[in-house]
């Protein structure tokens, strides 16, 4: 199977005039000086939806550090994760991507006011946090251009109460090779069955390419994470996800896996028409769904339970002790899959304790 996009380069760069003179802006622009560049007033920036050929360097005017949006925590169990909002959008074009209906900015954005970012992090003094940059963008797909990892990893390596997760589908990992991470960094990959990668994750590296990259990061001493999310219920799902689990443990030693999360396909109703319009060949929206208590369309409970229990069984055969958790799921699903329901805060502590022991 052919791999997808290895290194993304935009066709045009827009630069918010208020950040033009920032050192980080100039550093990035020097690396892509061969690409046409235009300085713009931020209030004039508009564009067609899903124009991923433009990279916009701008300022994060809000908070960088904030709780993960997760879903309705009244009804679904949260892992109490935090996000570091370093940009929005990515070059990959997955059919199911929630950002299609979530973001109102069509370009790939990178926030370059790093001084503000690190000031926010400096103010976090006491509580222990797991922090990720991969909620509104892919953490590493632009790292050959931004080299943001070379700023973030050494910073988090020095912090005793902060753990950084860089979540990606990319294989842009070279900047990580020589960094002192101090065991405070998790490099994690979103995974799926090979057929789903091929049909629903346009321009992404293959499953095996991602796992080879994960193997290299493990050799460099990083913790590794995996996210089966979204798990798609399709004819042949057992063969597909079994192959994916087998490949994980072909390349990765289980004792250095920080966590594996499982989450089935779910979507806000507004995403259905977007997928139908942008990806008419995709069949993922035509299964049977029920409205969840958070307003999202989800597979019926018996299907979700079957998917989770089956994949969990395969993982446990290789790695009985690895941390596996469900993303945005209801207590009764946890009970059926794991035999227990985490009390408030227990899931957070389970995931945090890996790092407190090391």
N, C-alpha and C positions, 0 to 999 in steps of 0.2 A: 504494500500500500504506500503510495506517495505521501510524503510529509507535507505540511502546510507552510505558511509563511515563516521564514527563519528570522529575517530582520526587516522590520518595517521602516520605510522612509517616506515621509509625507511629500506631496507635490508642491505644497506652499506652506509658508510659516507666517502666521499673524502674530504681531507683538503688541500687546497692550502698552500704550505709550507711558503709562505710569510705572511700568516695571523695566523699561528699556535699559536703564542705567544700573540695575542691580547686578552684582557680580555673577550670580548664578545664571541670569539671563544671558549675559555676554559669554559665559563659559559654554552654554548650550549652543548659542548661535555660531560660535567658532567651529564647532564640530559639524555643523550642517550649513556651512557658508555657501555650498554649491547649490542650495535649494533657494528659490525665490522667496524674498522676505518683504513684509509690508508692516509698517508701524501704523496702528489704528487707535482711534479713541474707543474705549470699551463700550460706550453707549451706542456705537454704530455697528457693532458686530452682530451680524445676522447671517443666516444661511439656510440652505435646503436641509431637510431632515436627513440624517445618516451620511453626511458628507465627511467620510473618514479619511479623505485625502488631505485635509487641512489640520495642521497642528497649531494650536492657539496657546501662546505663553501669556499667562495672566496672573492675577492676584486672587488668592482666597480671601474674600472680604469677611467671611464668617469664621467659625471655629474649625480648626484642623482636627482637634481631638474631641470625640463625642461618642456616646453609646451607639452600638450597632442598632440600626432601625429594627432588626429582627422582625417580629410580627406581634400580634396582640398577646402580651405576656399574661393576661388574665386567663387565657385558655390554652396557651402553648408554652412549653418549657424552654427557657432561655439559658444559654451558656454564659451570659453576661460578658460578652465580648465588647471591645471598644475599637473604633475605627480611627485611622489617621487619614484624613481626606487630602490626598496629594494631587488629585486630578480626577478627570471624568472621561469615560468612554475608552475604547481600545480598538485596535485594528482588526481583531477577530470579528467574525460575523455569525455568531451562534444563533440558530433560529429561536431558541427559547429565552434569549437574554432579556431579563426584566428591565434593563436600562432603556430598551426601546420605548417603553411606555412611561418610564420614570423620570428621564432627563428631558429638559427643554433646550439644551444646548447641543446642536448637532455635531460640533467639531470635537476632536480629541483635545482636551485641555490639560495643561500642566501648570500647576501653581508654583511660582518661582520665588515667592517671598519666604524663603527658608528661615530667615531670622525670626519671623513671627511663629513659625512652626516650632522651632526649638525653644523659644521662650515659653510657649504653652507647655511643652514637655518638662521644662525646667521647674515649672510651678507644681508638678505632681510630686509630692514629697513622701506620702505615707503608704497609701493603699497599693496593693499588688494588682497590676493590670496586664492582660493579654491584649495586644494591639495589632491590628492588621491594616494594610494599605490596599487590600484587594476587593473591597466592596463595590466601589464605583468605577474602578478601572482594573486592569491587570497589573499586578505589582512589578513585573519585570519586562514586559514586551517592549518598552522604550529605553531600557537601561543602557543600551549601547549609545544612546543619544544623551540622556539626562545624567547617567551615572549616579542616580539618586541613592542607590544602594551603598555607594562608597561614603555617603554622608550618614545614612541611617544606621547601618550595621555597627560602625565603631561607637556611635553615640549610645545605642541600646546595649552594647557590650559593657559599657561603664555603669549602667543603671541596674541596681539590685532589685528594684521593684517594677521593672518594665520588661516584658517579653515581646519581641516583634515577630509577627508572621508575615512573610512575603508570599502571597498566594498567586498562582500563575497557571496558565496553560502553555507558556512559552518555554524556550530552551536557551534564553539569553542569560547565561549564568557566569560568564567569564569574569566579570567584575568581583564576584564573590570569592574567587579562588584564594586570594592572598590576604583576606581581611581577618583581623582578630575579632571573632564573634563571641568568645567567652561562654559559649553554650547558651546564649540568650536569644538565639535566632532560630526560627522554624522556617524552612523553605518548604512550601506545600504546593501540591499540584491538584487541580481539578481533573478528575478522571471520569471516563465513561467506557461503556462497551465499545469495542473497535468499530462496529457497524454504526453506532450513534456518532462517534467521532467523525467518521467519514461522511455521514449524511446530514448531520445536524450541527456540526462545529466547523463551519467553513473557515478555511485559511489557517487552521490550527495545526501544530505538529501532531504526529500520530501518538497513540498511546505508548508505544515502545520508545519513541524518541523522548517523550516526557520522562519515562522511567529511567532511561539511560542518563538523562540530565540529573535526576534525583540521585542516582547512584554516585555520580561525581560529587554532588554536594555532600552526600553521606561520607565519602572518602575525605572530604575537607573538614569533617567533624561537625557538620550542622545537624540539628534535629530535622527530621523529615515529617511532613504531614500529608494526608490525602483526603480529598473530599469527593465522594460519589454523590454529586448533586448538580443537576437533577438526574435521579434514576428514572429511566423511561421504561414503561411497561409496553413491550412490543413482542411480536412473534419471534421467538428465538432469544428472548432476554436471558434465559438461564445459561445458554451456551456463551453468550456475549459477556455477561458479568462474571461468569466462572473463569473465562479466559483472562479478564482484567485482573481478578484477584490472583490468579496463578502467576501472572506477569509481575505483579508487585513483588512477590516473594522470590521471584527469580533474580531480581535486581537489588532488593533492599533487605538489609538485616533487620529483623523485627524489633530488636532491643533499642534501636535508635529512632523508632517511629514515635513521634509525640502523640499523635492522635489520628484517627480515621473517622470522618463524619459521614453520615448517610442521610440523604434527603430526597424524597420523591418529587417528581415534577408537579409544580403548582404555579398558578399564574393569576393575576388580576384579570377580570373579564375583558378589559380594554386591550389586552395583549393579543387576544384571539384574532381580531380583525387585522392587526398589524402583521402577525405571522402569516395569515391567509393571503395578505396582499404582497408581502415581501418574499415569502417562501412558499409559493403555491404547491410545490412538490412535496412539502413536509406533511406528514400524517399525524404528528404528535398531538394535535389539538382535537382529533376526531375520536378519541376514546370516550369512555363513559366517565364523567366527572360529577362531583357533588360540591356545592358551595360550603366552604369551611366557615368557622365562626369569625375568621379574620377577613371574610369576603373573597378569599382566593378560591379558585377552582382546584380541587384535589381529586386524586383517585379515591374510590371507595375504600373504607377501612380494611376490609379483608385483603384487598390487593396490596395496600401499603404494608400491612403486616406480613404478607407472604414475601414481598420483595425484601423487606428488612431482615426477616428471620433467615431467609435463604442465604443472603450475602453475608450476614453475621456468622452463620455456621461455617462458611468457607474461610472467612478471615480467622476464626477461632481455631480452625484445624492447623493453621500455620503459626498463629501468634495468640496463644490463650490469654496472655496478660496485657495485650495492647489496649489502649483506651479507645473505645468505640462509642460514639454518641449519635443521637438523632438531632437533626437540625429542624427547628420550628415544628415540633410535633406535640401532640396532645398526651396527657398523662396516661390515658388508657392504652395508647399505642405502645408507650414505654413499658407498661405492665405486661402486655402481651409478648413483646419482643425480648425484654430483658428479665422479666419476672419481678421487677420492682419499679417504683416511681421515685426519682430523685427529689428529696425535700429541697426547699428553697435554698439556693446557694451551694448545694452539694455538687452539682455538675461543674460549677465554676471552680470549686476547690479541687475536684478530681483532676481537672486539666491544669490547674496552677501548681499542684503538688509535684509534678514531674520536675519542675525547675527549682522548687524550694529544696528538693532532696539532693540536687547536684551542685 
